Amino acid sequence: MSLADRLESVRRAQQPAATAEQDRNAPERPRIVDPFAAVKASVHQALLDSLGPQLYDPHLDQGELETRVRHTLQEVIDSEETPLSLSDRTRIAQEVADEILGHGPLEPLLRDSEISEIMVNGPEKIYVERAGKLYSVDTHFSSEAHLRRTIDKIVGRVGRRVDEASPLVDARLPDGSRVNAVIPPIALDGSMLTIRKFSTDPFTDKDLIAFGTFSVQVRDFLIATVRGRRNIIISGGTGSGKTTLLNVISSFIPEDERIVTIEDAAELQLHQDHVLRLESRPANIEGKGSIPIRELVKNSLRMRPDRIVVGEIRDGAALDMLQAMNTGHDGSITTVHANSPRDSLSRLETLVLMAGVDLPVRAIREQVAGAVDLVIQQARLKDGSRRVVAISEVVGMESDVITMQDIFTFNYSAGRDENGRFRGSLVSTGLRPKFAEDLHDQGIDLPPNLFVRGM
């Protein structure tokens, strides 16, 4: 059967005579069939036959491989006598190239700069996030096996694995985008893939000001606290923008300091010259060789760091981080999942207990109160925007309670505009931080009008 005949048979197969009984029993979301599936399969196989081992040659430069693939791909398509328009030929060439060189149907979504997150709920359901809102897209995988091949390609590039024995995996794309994959038997309705995209050109403080995340005055305050070596916790929920804010705040660290970054999957994009990046490692197939965040935090103390930046604290590493902050490594920055500044300190207590050290609660709270200077609360609001909604100072201890004071809070009372977007912003509570005198001693002066109530 010629390629043209195969294409026509696929098109006819998609137009069966519908009956009333079929209409009543039709599922809410019919299976998506690609009219060019047979064509792409034929072109794909011809490309594999033509290039063969070159596709997997580790000594072949990526750019050279891409050039060869696209050149051969065009020759293969031109050699077939098909009733395809120029636009169809271009589309097929691009989709096959994406499959060979990239991540298949996800490549157009990865190239779209307006998309911040991609969520694959099985081979036929894909959602994306644009401007903080979720939208369904028509893109799909041809089968569960197709989706699994894409997941294997992603995790294999960073030395991770995913199989029935280890059905959960965190990984990253070459550009730093965060990837989480879950496969059966844990995922009941097909493999699931979540990609948190990070721009190759990372957001700067000017971008966050333009987005309304914080104001110029708050930016200047954060610069002063970072240069004044305050220990900072960025708190917030999933998808609230903690890592983006961490990246921006870390950019305020002076160029002449030695920075050690520690992450589960390397995402931070710091532009200082003296940056040492560490990444945790999961256990191998035998359950050995794991190097968790906690071990990396301990090791970083032997690397003569001026600053320690931890992507996220989620286990007993909290104890080591607090001890580092309390023993001369001031100016450290990390993130934690919590709903409010007060909750973030409670969560730190819980994480310290996970270290397996038998410490009384008061001793843990004294560690927290002595280590943390500032908590920045980040949130994704109902309108889809990501804002800093509170900046609180940890003042100290009163009896068994850690005392805090809000320096800036979000003005929800400003209401919303005609598009439903919050009009409010961070405003001063009128309280001046206790560490202002310490900053002054270091030659860093905070403008007096920065803490005028309501400003």
Order of alpha helices (4+ residues) and beta strands (2+ residues): alpha-alpha-alpha-alpha-alpha-alpha-beta-beta-beta-alpha-beta-beta-beta-alpha-alpha-beta-alpha-beta-beta-alpha-beta-alpha-beta-alpha-alpha-beta-beta-beta-beta-alpha
